[in-house]
């Protein structure tokens, strides 16, 4: 194809031309220093937990906080009527209520089995109070990524000491897992997206419903 008598440039040629023009435009310009990384005023442990709860509820997710001795009861309440529940192999057995059709992912369940499950119960690697974000590094108590992406309800257990205030602190907490080659999944509320007309659709990229249970001592 041509524009007048000049052929249209290839994609590579057009890219090179654009970058050349940019380089000419900024030649000799003084490089501006990067702005300092924003640092929040430190919060007390109690304030961090309160902030985390506030963010979770703001995402329209459910939140429960219980001592360790009441985790099984809290999980049973969070599951509601769900009985067919996926459980990663490393989750603490004592935390699981009785009467469930527990699907242990050992050996790995098929995607069809996961699709028939009503819920999944996992732990987490770390949680961020400022953003209400939960990070999974898919260790033994969290299982592989498919477990927390396919079932419609995700009940996530977060120990109090796993909640940090900032994203920077959370990144430091999962750095060893990343270096070991484990993937990360970042959750901020249930899965939701919007199309160009801002019509909200839930459950497209993961569970529609998220219930966070913070476990104390």
C-alpha positions in Angstrom: 0.0 0.0 0.0 1.1 3.6 -0.6 0.3 7.1 0.6 0.5 9.1 -2.6 3.8 8.0 -4.2 5.3 6.9 -0.8 4.9 3.4 0.4 3.5 2.9 3.9 6.4 2.1 6.3 6.5 -1.3 7.9 5.7 -1.6 11.6 9.4 -1.8 12.5 10.2 1.2 10.3 7.4 3.3 11.8 8.5 2.4 15.4 12.1 3.4 14.6 10.9 6.7 13.1 8.8 7.4 16.1 11.6 6.6 18.6 14.1 8.7 16.5 11.7 11.7 16.7 11.3 11.3 20.5 15.1 11.0 21.0 15.6 14.2 19.0 13.0 16.0 21.0 14.5 15.2 24.4 18.1 15.5 23.5 19.9 17.7 26.0 17.0 17.8 28.4 17.9 17.5 32.1 16.7 14.3 33.7 14.3 15.0 36.5 14.7 13.1 39.7 12.1 10.5 40.5 9.7 11.5 43.2 10.2 9.8 46.6 8.3 6.6 47.3 5.2 7.5 49.4 5.6 6.4 53.0 2.6 6.2 55.2 2.7 7.1 58.9 3.2 3.8 60.7 0.1 2.3 62.4 -0.1 0.1 65.5 -0.9 -3.6 65.1 -4.5 -3.0 66.2 -4.9 -0.1 63.7 -3.5 -2.2 60.9 -6.1 -4.9 61.5 -8.8 -2.3 61.7 -7.7 -0.8 58.4 -7.6 -4.2 56.8 -11.1 -5.0 57.9 -12.3 -1.6 56.6 -10.8 -2.2 53.2 -12.1 -5.8 52.9 -15.6 -4.6 53.6 -15.3 -1.7 51.2 -14.7 -4.4 48.5 -18.1 -5.9 49.4 -16.3 -9.1 50.7 -17.2 -10.7 54.0 -14.9 -10.4 57.0 -14.7 -12.5 60.2 -12.1 -12.3 63.0 -11.8 -15.2 65.4 -9.4 -16.8 67.9 -7.6 -19.9 66.7 -9.9 -22.2 68.7 -13.0 -21.0 66.7 -11.6 -21.3 63.2 -13.6 -24.4 62.3 -16.9 -22.8 63.4 -16.1 -19.6 61.4 -15.3 -21.6 58.3 -18.5 -23.6 58.6 -20.5 -20.3 58.9 -18.6 -18.8 55.9 -19.3 -21.8 53.7 -23.0 -21.5 54.4 -24.7 -24.4 52.7 -21.6 -25.3 50.6 -20.6 -28.9 51.2 -18.3 -29.8 48.2 -15.2 -27.9 49.2 -11.7 -27.9 47.8 -8.9 -28.0 50.3 -5.1 -27.7 49.6 -3.0 -30.5 51.0 -1.1 -28.2 53.5 -4.1 -26.6 55.2 -4.2 -27.2 59.0 -6.7 -30.2 59.4 -7.9 -29.0 62.8 -9.3 -25.9 61.2 -11.7 -27.7 59.0 -15.3 -28.3 60.2 -16.9 -31.8 59.9 -19.6 -32.8 57.6 -17.9 -31.6 54.4 -17.3 -33.4 51.2 -13.7 -32.3 51.2 -11.8 -32.5 47.9 -8.1 -32.8 48.7 -6.0 -31.6 45.8 -3.5 -34.5 46.2 -3.2 -35.9 43.6 -4.3 -32.8 41.6 -8.0 -32.5 40.9 -9.1 -32.0 37.3 -10.6 -28.7 36.2 -14.0 -30.5 35.9 -13.7 -31.5 39.5 -12.8 -28.0 40.5 -15.7 -26.6 38.5 -18.1 -28.9 40.4 -16.8 -27.7 43.7 -18.9 -25.1 45.6 -16.0 -23.4 47.5 -12.3 -23.5 48.3 -10.6 -22.9 51.6 -7.0 -21.6 51.6 -4.4 -19.9 53.7 -2.4 -16.9 52.3 1.2 -15.7 52.2 0.6 -12.1 53.4 -2.1 -9.4 53.4 -1.9 -5.6 53.0 -4.1 -3.4 55.2 -3.7 -0.2 53.1 -5.1 -1.8 50.0 -7.1 -4.7 51.5 -5.1 -7.0 49.3 -4.4 -10.7 50.0 -1.4 -12.3 48.3 -1.1 -16.0 47.7 2.3 -17.5 46.8 0.8 -20.9 46.4 2.6 -22.6 49.2 1.2 -25.9 50.7 -1.7 -24.2 52.6 -2.8 -22.4 49.5 -2.3 -24.9 46.7 -1.8 -24.3 43.0 -3.4 -21.3 41.3 -6.4 -23.1 39.8 -7.8 -23.9 43.3 -8.4 -20.3 44.1 -9.6 -19.3 40.6 -12.3 -21.8 39.7 -14.7 -22.4 42.7 -17.3 -19.7 43.1 -16.6 -19.0 46.8 -13.1 -18.5 48.3 -12.7 -18.6 52.1 -9.3 -17.3 52.8 -7.6 -17.7 56.3 -5.2 -14.9 57.3 -3.3 -15.1 60.5 -3.1 -11.8 62.4 0.7 -11.7 62.1 0.4 -12.0 58.3 -1.3 -8.6 57.9 1.2 -5.8 57.1 0.5 -2.2 56.5 2.1 -1.4 53.1 2.6 -3.0 49.7 6.3 -2.6 50.1 6.3 -4.7 53.2 4.2 -7.4 51.5 6.5 -7.5 48.5 9.4 -8.1 50.9 7.5 -10.9 52.6 6.9 -12.9 49.4 10.3 -12.2 47.8 11.7 -15.6 48.8 8.8 -17.4 47.1 9.3 -15.3 44.0 13.0 -16.2 43.9 12.0 -19.9 44.3 9.8 -19.6 41.2 6.4 -19.6 42.8 3.7 -17.5 41.1 1.8 -14.9 43.0 -2.0 -14.2 43.0 -3.1 -10.8 44.4 -6.8 -10.6 45.5 -8.7 -7.4 46.4 -12.2 -8.5 46.9 -14.2 -11.0 44.7 -13.5 -11.2 41.0 -15.2 -8.4 39.0 -14.8 -6.5 35.8 -16.7 -3.9 33.8 -17.2 -3.6 30.1 -17.0 -0.3 28.1 -20.5 0.6 29.3 -19.5 0.1 32.9 -21.7 -2.9 33.3 -20.2 -4.8 36.3 -19.7 -8.6 35.8 -18.6 -10.8 38.6 -16.8 -14.1 38.6 -15.2 -13.8 35.2 -11.5 -14.2 36.4 -12.0 -16.0 39.7 -14.5 -16.5 42.6 -17.4 -14.1 42.7 -17.4 -14.2 46.5 -14.6 -13.8 49.0 -14.8 -14.4 52.7 -11.7 -13.4 54.8 -11.2 -15.0 58.2 -8.5 -13.3 60.3 -7.2 -15.8 62.9 -5.9 -14.6 66.2 -3.9 -16.4 68.8 
